[in-house]
């Protein structure tokens, strides 16, 4: 049986309302080459500190698009070589 590790983070909002987030199972998995490339690109764009603090879901659509676009370009360049 697979162990499930839950890390609960409570974020308080105005009015005393709190939400609970579960930490992703992906945190315990081995990184793929695509994951490593995505992290490298995020570091180049200066987004890595935000991702470490708040997670990938904290990025704007524009920032995600930049990371994805650069990933696609680099993957296509490597494919042509």
Secondary structure by P-SEA (a helix, b strand, c coil): cbbbbbbbbbbbccccbbbbbbccccccccccaaaaaaaaaaaaacaaaaaaacccccccaaaaaaaaaaaaaaaaaaaac
